[in-house]
Amino acid sequence: MVKSIAFGDSFVNILYSLKSNDFEIIKYKGALIQGLVKHNENYEMIIKKLNKNKYDNGFFVFGNVDMNFYFFKKRYIDNVPENEIINTILTNAEKYVNLIKSLKNIDNKYIINVFPSTVADKNFKIMLIKYGIIPEDRITNVNDKNIKYSKRNNLVIKFNDLLEKYSKLNNIHFCNIYNLIVDKKNHLNKIFKLQHTSLNIHFNNEYILMVFINTCLSFLWETPEEYNNIVEKIKQTSDEYIDRLVERNKKEHLDNRFNLKKITLFIKKKLKSEGK
């Protein structure tokens, strides 16, 4: 029996539909790579877990909290110079890969790419307030040039490039679907965005997972039946999420309903355009 485990910040939920007795998912809310490379309590918890169990596959989904929040907290709360913050973030890419390399009791290690932001420029300051990163009375201190999507996303691209570079050097699998989920302007394609909110840093997990299982995580299934079983679990997870939204908001969110034909066609077109 193949045993797998996934560690990550809240974005590890992209793999939630794979959860089973043989596929564990360990989530650390608000976890930063910056904390992991300093061997904080999240790192210690990972070590304790791996000291007790051995796994065939290990997946690591960290970095998205750093991309969305770290720069702004350090710049506008801690008053750290901008260049120093960016240098720390980019330097952490190598430290993160080295940390994963050092972990014991995982035969095959997979790093998941960081993702482009879901939040538009006009909503970004509101999002920082909502998530408690910048107090409302200090939000005017945030420079508009730093919330521009092009600048934020440029850091995502650089970080992914470094993750790929160091993963190759250390024989770690790097799962990067970035080019498959963005449009020509490098914005996250609408199909992956949550339609009921403009302030959530997360996205349509089930559609993102569909891209993964059709590309770098296709090894998780070997037969059409196994693939169909995974897709059915993905659909079930999506339906349960929408049902909770319906119950909470007293209305239907039809745009968020899982549509296998829609996402399959999207993936095929993207793979063809990428020559894959």
N, C-alpha and C positions, 0 to 999 in steps of 0.2 A: 504494500500500500504506500502510495506517494504521500508524504506529509509536507505541507507548506505552511508558511507563516508570513504575515505582512505587518510591518511596523510603520507608523506614520503619524502625521498631524491629522486634522479632521479630513484632509483630502484622501486619506486612506480609504474612505468610504466609497471611492470609485470601485473598489474591489469587493464591496459588501455582498454582492450577489453570489460570490464564490465561497462565501463562508459555509463551513461544514465541520464535521468532526475531524476531518483531515486537512482543513484549511482554516487556520486561526488568523484573526485580525486583532491587532493590538493598537488602540488609538490613544494618543497623548494630545489632549486638547491644547491648542495654542503653542505646540512644540516648535522651537526654533532650531535650525542647524547650528546656530551660534551657541546654543546651550549644549547640544550634543557633543560638539568638538571640544567643549570645556569639561566634558565628563560630568554633566549635571545629573539630577535624580532620574531623568528619563533614560539617560545612557545606562545608569546603574541598574534600572529595572530591566532593560534589554539584556544586559549581561547576566542577570539572575535567571531570566527566562531561558536563555541559551545554555546556561550551565546545567539546567535540569533536563533539557530535551534536545534531540537531534532532528534536523529537518533536511529534506531533499531540496526544497526551494525556499528562498527568503526574499521578500519584496520590501523595498524601502521607499516610502512616499513622504519625503520631507523637502522643505525649501519654499513652499508656497506661502507659508506664514511670513517667512523672511521677505519674500518679494512684495507682499501686500502691506506689511506693517513695520518691519524692522527699521528701514530707512527713516520713516517719518517719526517714529518714536525717538530714535537716536538724534535726529537733526533738530526736532522742534520741542522735545521734552528735555533731553540730556545735553543739547547744544553742542553736539560733536560736529566737527567740520565735515562737509559733504564728501570731499575726496577720501577722507579717512574711513567713512562709513562704507562707501562703494568698494574701496580696497579690501576692507574686512570681509564684505559679502563675497567678493570674487575669490579671495584667498581661501575662504571656507570651503569652496568647491573641492579643492585638493584634499583638505583636511577631512572632509566628509567621506570622500571615496576611500581614503586611507583608513578611516575608522571602520567603515564597512568591511574592508579587506581584512582587518584584524579580528573580526568576529569569528568565534568558533562554532562548530556544530551546524553549519549550513553548507551543503554541497554546492549549490548553485545560487549565486546572488544576483539580484536584479534591481537596478536603480530606475525608478520612474521619473521621467522628465518633470520639470516645473512647468506651470501652465500660464498662458497669457491671461491678463486680468479680464474679469467679466464686468467691471464697473467703469462706466463712462466718465470722462473728465468732469462733466457738470455735476455728477453725483459723488465724486470721490471724497470731497471734504465731509459731506454728510455721512458717508460710510465710515470715515475715520472717527467721527463722533459716535456713531452707532455702536461701533465695536470697542469703544472706550480707549482708543489709542491717543486721541487728542481731545482735551476738554473743550467744550463749546466756546468758552471765553478766551481760548488761545488759538482757535482755528484760523483766525485772520492772519496769524503769523506764518501760516503755511504758504510758501511761494507758489504762485500759479504755474510756473515753469516746471516745478517738480511733480505736479500731478498730471502733466500732459501724458497721454497714453504712449506716444512715441518714445518718450524718455523712459517711462516705466517698463515698457516692453523691450526696449533695447537691453536693459539689464537682464531680463528673462532670457533673451537670446544668448547673451554673453555667458550667462551662468550655465545654460544647457550645453553650450559649446565646450566649456571647461569640464563639465561632468562627463561628456562623451570622450574628451581627450584623456582624462585620468582613468576613466573606466577601462578604456582600451589598454592603457599601460599596465593595468592591474588585473586584466582578464576577468573583469566584472561585466555582466550584461547591462547595457544601457538601453532602456525602452523609451524611445523618443517618437511620439506621434504628433509633435508640434505642427509640422507642415501639413498634416492631414486634417487638422481641426481649425485652421485659420483661413481667412479669405485672402484676396490679393493685397489687402492693406495690412495684413498681419493682425487683424482683429479676430477674436474667437467667433467662429461661424454661428449664426443665429440658432441653428438647430441644437446647439449644445447649451444655450442659455436658458435659465429658468425664466419662464414667461410671466410669473406672478410677482416678481420682485426685481428691482433695479439696483438694490443695495447689497445683495448677498454676494460674497466673494466666491461662492461655490457655483457649480453648474449642474447640468443634467448628467448625473453620474452614470446612469444606465447606457446612454448613448456613447459616452466616453469609453466605457468598458467594452462596448461592442466594437469600437475601433481597435482596442488593445487585443481582444481575442481573435480578431481577424488579421492581426499583424504580428507584433513581437511576442505576444503571449499565446499564439496559436498552438504551442506545444501542450497547452492545458487540455486539449481535446484531440483525439486521434480518429474518431469515426463520426459520420453525420449524426448518429444517434447521440453521441456525447455532446456534440455541438448544440443540437436541438435541446438537450436537457439544460445546458447552460443558458441558452436563450430564454427558455421557459422560466428559469429562476430569475433572470434579469427582468422579464416582463412582470413577474409576480412582485418583485421588489418595487418596481415602478408603480404598479397599480396600488400597492399598499401605501406608498408615499402620497399619491394623488388622492386616495380615499381619506387620508388624514387631513389634507388640505381642504377637501370638500367639507368634511365634518367641522373643521375649524372656521372656515370662511363662509359656509353656507352657500357655496356656489361651485360650479363645475370648472375645472381647468383643462379643457379639452386639448389645448395646444401642448400640454405637457404629457398627454397620454402616450404610452409606448407604442410606436408604429414601426413594426419590423420591416415592412416594405420600404418605408421612407428612409430609415437609417441604412439599410442594406444597399439601396440604390446610391445613397450619398457616398458610402464607403467605396463602392465599385468605381464611381466616377473619379473620386479622389485618387485612388490607387492607380487608375489608368492615367490620370494627368501627371502623376509622379513617376510613371513608367515602371510600376511595380506589378 
